[in-house]
Amino acid sequence: MSGGAKRAELTALQAALAAEHAAVYGYGVVGGRIGAARRSEARAAYDAHRARRDALTREVRDLGGEPVAANAAYALPFPVPDAPAAVRLAARLEERVAGVYADLVRAATGVRRASAAAALREAAVRAVRWSGESVAFPGLAERAGEGTGTAGATPSASAPVTP
């Protein structure tokens, strides 16, 4: 792998890690507001994002990087006072995670690309389960208004980002 390709992959891994940090935080909010009927689904998603976050931390280190740290808190994209808002937040979290995994699929090769594609697929399926709606190209359509590449998806350490 060339130096430029390795840097691009590391940048995409860091963006995915940052998105997983935000998703873990966001699912903490979801879990506090979600109705009993969907609580186990929210817990499963929370656990999946924690596992992905931990795996990405190891992968960043394997490539010689220092894993991006989680923010202390994240600004939510809208108020979450009740279960319907928690469901909307869960769908939004998954759509955003799918976007950064689409970037990682593009930047990675081999086993890491396959893992990123699996994470993209899982996030897209969870987004559909939460929202009841699907898109033709998960991880891409949601980002049309956000610009392209990982630069639009990488949170700044100094500014909170919405999960």
C-alpha positions as CSV (number, residue, x, y, z in Angstrom):
1,M,0.0,0.0,0.0
2,S,1.4,3.4,-1.0
3,G,1.9,6.1,1.6
4,G,-1.0,8.2,0.2
5,A,-3.3,5.2,0.2
6,K,-2.4,4.4,3.8
7,R,-3.0,8.0,4.8
8,A,-6.4,8.0,3.1
9,E,-7.3,4.7,4.7
10,L,-6.2,6.0,8.1
11,T,-8.3,9.2,7.6
12,A,-11.3,7.2,6.7
13,L,-10.8,4.9,9.7
14,Q,-10.6,7.9,12.0
15,A,-13.8,9.3,10.6
16,A,-15.5,6.0,11.1
17,L,-14.2,5.9,14.7
18,A,-15.5,9.4,15.3
19,A,-18.9,8.4,13.9
20,E,-19.0,5.4,16.1
21,H,-18.2,7.5,19.2
22,A,-21.1,9.8,18.3
23,A,-23.4,6.8,17.7
24,V,-22.6,5.3,21.1
25,Y,-23.3,8.7,22.7
26,G,-26.5,9.0,20.7
27,Y,-27.8,5.6,21.5
28,G,-27.3,6.5,25.2
29,V,-29.9,9.2,24.6
30,V,-32.1,6.9,22.5
31,G,-32.0,4.3,25.3
32,G,-33.2,6.8,27.8
33,R,-36.3,7.8,25.7
34,I,-37.2,4.8,23.7
35,G,-40.4,2.9,24.4
36,A,-40.2,-0.6,26.0
37,A,-41.3,-2.3,22.7
38,R,-38.0,-1.2,21.0
39,R,-35.6,-1.1,23.9
40,S,-33.9,-4.4,23.0
41,E,-33.4,-3.2,19.5
42,A,-31.8,0.0,20.8
43,R,-29.6,-2.0,23.1
44,A,-28.5,-4.3,20.3
45,A,-27.6,-1.3,18.2
46,Y,-25.7,0.3,21.1
47,D,-23.7,-2.9,21.6
48,A,-23.0,-3.2,17.9
49,H,-21.6,0.4,17.8
50,R,-19.5,-0.2,20.9
51,A,-18.0,-3.3,19.3
52,R,-17.3,-1.5,16.0
53,R,-15.8,1.5,17.9
54,D,-13.4,-0.9,19.8
55,A,-12.4,-2.7,16.6
56,L,-11.8,0.6,14.8
57,T,-9.6,1.8,17.7
58,R,-7.4,-1.3,17.2
59,E,-7.3,-0.8,13.4
60,V,-6.2,2.8,13.7
61,R,-3.4,1.7,16.1
62,D,-2.4,-1.1,13.7
63,L,-1.9,1.5,11.0
64,G,0.3,3.6,13.3
65,G,-2.3,6.2,14.2
66,E,-3.5,7.7,17.5
67,P,-7.2,6.9,17.7
68,V,-9.5,10.0,17.8
69,A,-11.0,10.4,21.2
70,A,-14.7,10.7,21.9
71,N,-16.1,14.1,22.7
72,A,-17.4,14.6,26.2
73,A,-20.8,15.3,24.6
74,Y,-22.4,15.8,21.2
75,A,-25.0,18.3,20.1
76,L,-28.1,16.4,19.0
77,P,-29.7,17.3,15.7
78,F,-33.1,18.0,17.3
79,P,-34.6,17.7,20.8
80,V,-35.4,14.1,21.9
81,P,-38.1,14.4,24.5
82,D,-40.0,11.2,23.8
83,A,-40.0,7.8,22.1
84,P,-40.9,9.0,18.6
85,A,-38.0,11.5,18.7
86,A,-35.7,8.7,19.9
87,V,-36.7,6.5,17.0
88,R,-36.0,9.4,14.6
89,L,-32.6,10.0,16.3
90,A,-31.7,6.3,16.0
91,A,-32.5,6.4,12.2
92,R,-30.4,9.6,11.8
93,L,-27.4,8.0,13.7
94,E,-27.5,5.0,11.4
95,E,-27.7,7.1,8.3
96,R,-24.7,9.1,9.3
97,V,-22.7,6.0,10.3
98,A,-23.5,4.5,6.9
99,G,-22.1,7.6,5.2
100,V,-18.7,7.3,6.9
101,Y,-18.5,3.6,6.2
102,A,-19.2,4.4,2.5
103,D,-16.1,6.5,2.6
104,L,-14.1,3.8,4.3
105,V,-15.2,1.2,1.7
106,R,-13.8,3.6,-0.9
107,A,-10.5,4.1,0.9
108,A,-9.8,0.6,2.2
109,T,-8.7,-2.6,0.5
110,G,-8.9,-6.3,1.3
111,V,-10.3,-7.4,4.6
112,R,-10.7,-3.9,5.9
113,R,-12.9,-3.0,2.9
114,A,-15.0,-6.1,3.4
115,S,-15.5,-5.2,7.1
116,A,-16.4,-1.6,6.2
117,A,-18.9,-2.9,3.6
118,A,-20.5,-5.2,6.3
119,A,-20.7,-2.2,8.7
120,L,-22.3,-0.1,6.0
121,R,-24.8,-2.8,5.3
122,E,-25.6,-3.2,9.0
123,A,-26.1,0.5,9.5
124,A,-28.3,0.7,6.4
125,V,-30.5,-2.1,7.7
126,R,-30.8,-0.6,11.1
127,A,-31.7,2.8,9.5
128,V,-34.5,1.2,7.5
129,R,-35.8,-0.6,10.7
130,W,-35.9,2.6,12.6
131,S,-37.2,4.9,9.9
132,G,-39.3,2.5,7.8
133,E,-37.7,4.1,4.7
134,S,-34.8,3.0,2.5
135,V,-32.6,4.7,-0.1
136,A,-31.1,3.2,-3.3
137,F,-27.5,3.7,-2.2
138,P,-27.2,3.7,1.6
139,G,-24.4,5.9,2.9
140,L,-24.3,8.0,-0.2
141,A,-27.7,9.6,-0.7
142,E,-27.8,10.9,2.8
143,R,-24.6,12.8,2.3
144,A,-25.5,14.5,-1.0
145,G,-26.1,17.8,0.9
146,E,-23.0,17.4,3.1
147,G,-20.3,17.4,0.5
148,T,-18.1,14.5,-0.4
149,G,-15.3,12.6,1.1
150,T,-14.4,12.1,4.8
151,A,-13.6,15.8,5.3
152,G,-17.3,16.5,5.7
153,A,-17.7,13.6,8.1
154,T,-14.7,14.1,10.4
155,P,-15.7,15.9,13.6
156,S,-13.5,18.6,14.9
157,A,-12.0,18.1,18.4
158,S,-12.9,21.6,19.3
159,A,-16.6,21.7,18.1
160,P,-19.4,19.3,19.0
161,V,-21.0,17.6,16.1
162,T,-24.4,16.1,15.8
163,P,-24.5,12.3,15.9
